[in-house]
Amino acid sequence: MDFDENDFGGGGDDFDGDEGPAEINPDDLFGGEEEGDKAYQTLRDAVIFLIDCRRELFEPLPGQTENQFSTVLTAIEGFLKHKIISNEKDRIGAIFFNVKKEKNPHGFKGVNIFFPLDEPEADRIKRTQQLRDTFESDFGFADVETPLYEALWLCKDGFKDLKKENYSKRIFLFTSEDFPSPGNKGQRDQALQHGRHLQEMDVTIELFPLQKPSGEKFDFTKFYADLVTVDPDEINDASTKISQLSVRIKQKEFKKRVLGRCDFHLSPELKMGIRFYTMIHHTKKPYPVKLDAKSNKLLKSTTKPVCKETGSILYPNQIGTFFPLGGEKIRFNKEEMQHIKKFDTPSLKLMGFKPRSRLKDYHNIRTSYFLYPDEDRFIGSGQLAHGLITEMLRKDQIAIVRFVPRSTSNVRFCALLPQQEFYDEDNFQTPPGFNLVWLPYADDLRKPDTVRPVSRTEVSREEIQVAKILINSLSTQEFDCRSFDNHSVQKFFANLTAIALREDLKDDELVDSLEPDREGLEKNMATLLKFRDVFWGDHYFDPDAVSSTKSKSKRPANPDGGTKRGKANIGEDVRALPRGRRGRDEEEDAGPNEYDFDDGFLVDDRKKGSKKGKKGSEMEVEDVPAGDFGPIIKHLRQGELKKVTVNDLKEFLSAHGQPVKGKKDELVDRALRLLSS
């Protein structure tokens, strides 16, 4: 396996894990930046779209209605929409070359700066959308091919004013010409020279090859192999999938930036450098920004400490810190606080190895990190990591390590799972390295002592068979969590974008990927009904129908002064079958297969010898306790304790003559004991 420094490079990022180091501001917590924390600096993104606007890109390919230039514009538009919402401080630019109307400070023929490198704006999205109809009149097509080096020159000028330590700089180059300036070697050499200058400025060139109308394959080796460092198989494969251009750009939207760096101590005499990344980032809705109502200027929030007794504003030298201990206030100053919080220097220390089987799924208490060797820190780290990964995979072992990600972080025990490099069918790389799993301490493991009723039910062969049929019929093929977007976040961003661009948002444009497959369920309705009939028979009831019936009206009072019990037939599934429910006024007594609102128990007139009969459902009506506790009992029996409130538990226990004092766990324990008795 090869550890390529270009696969995982760069500075800090706004990616973070749950409670990870990226979410901690050392200035807020500890009043200063510690040595070694500089690796956590957040970099902004600066991207220039460099588009070769040849006439051939405006002709639809065989079998397609949209031309390649429109596809590129769609991808750029999506990129801008995401950046303007999630990373508004990033900088985006666009340059067209091989056009008739030039617009650039150097007067280069055939090069037009569509919009300079600056923060994304709604106006740029509108201009991009209009280009589909106005490009030929606004820009036209060049009569003579524009040298590539002139376009790269303008990109270099756009990046030169950005500080190297603050920005991650990239160029997205779109072209269908694999051998620019075929009759002028000098122009190609100048393009390569400007490419080297861009590399010295830490500018990465990402090539997006487009298809030729002739159908000829884009030959990466003719020229671009010397200009960009990319896997040629990935490039050539992408050139045949113009429809997936937006997907490729979305994959490149976030550069893999390191979250932190530290030393990995395998022994006191042996260590290697590592960089760690977080591969999962929780997408959150942004907080609204407050503006002045009159001037529309940004407002800045400030916090000032005030004395509780006098109301006077306090300054930093007037504020102390303390921890309560034994009823006393133990005072600390800032330096003492930093010394107490500092456990060790940032490092990863090997404790030993264990079989892979010793690691359980429930041990992973938070989002894992990905570890990659850092050759810049120690030469030979990649070779050492290769040997370690190979041997751990061969012996099916994991490493137990002690991890201190930052100088002020708490020390944690973690497990390292080796990961081998491989490529999938779409040439998507899974890089070699280690997955760091955060292990719980003994203090983190909970041992709830809540007693739950354990009932043993005999299962017939018919019930097992119908369950197998149901599972096989509804099995999800090729499940991948990357196929499911957060619909709440997507809807928020779509509405926000529509408001910013003054567009009308259609509800059918938003697809909720978490909706069940209604068509698939309809096709398997016979299997679903068979499963229901085998397991419940006439005793199936719809909880939603019960709740809706209860909420419609209160039970009418009896003329005798009591309350009239409400009954609902539970032998029908009103959502699946078009059968009518008997009216409540048609029922006077609790008959078979009915649900009694007053006690929540099933009234079952079947024989006790029936295989489907369950303990607790063969009760006489006279023995059923009073009260509307059906939903509470249902939640308790199914272990859905979060749906039961403390007040519900107290009412249930009080109605059955049980004490109601104590915390919720004690009340739940008392209620479960009552049900199991």
Secondary structure, 3 states (H helix, E strand, C coil): CCCCCCCCCCCECCCCCCCCHHHCCHHHHHCCCCCCHHHHCECEEEEEEEEECCHHHHCCCCCCCCCHHHHHHHHHHHHHHHHHHHCCCCEEEEEEECCCCCECCCCCCCEEEEEEEECCCHHHHHHHHHHHHHHHHHCCCCCCCCCHHHHHHHHHHHHCCCCCCCEEEEEEEEECCCCCCCCCHHHHHHHHHHHHHHHHCCEEEEEEECCCCCCCCCCCCCCHHHCCCCCHHHHHHHHCCHHHHHHHHHHHCCCCCCCEEEEEEEECCEEEEEEEEECCCCCCCCCCCCECCCCCCECCCCCCCECCCCCCECCHHHCCEEEEECCEEEEECHHHHHHHHCCCCCEEEEEEEEEHHHCCHHHCCCCCEEEEECCCCCCCHHHHHHHHHHHHHHHCEEEEEEEECCCCCCCEEEEEEEECCEECCCCCEECCEEEEEECCCHHHCCCCCCCCCCCCCCCCHHHHHHHHHHHHHCCCCCCCHHHCCCHHHHHHHHHHHHHHCCCCCCHHHCCCCCCCCHHHHHHCHHHHHHHHHHHCHHHCCCHHHHHHHHHHCCCCECCCCCECCCEEECCCCCCCCCCCCCCHHHCCCCCCCEEECCCCCEECCCCCCCCCCCCCCECCHHHCCCCCCHHHHHHHHCCCHHHCCHHHHHHHHHHCCCCCCCCHHHHHHHHHHHHHC
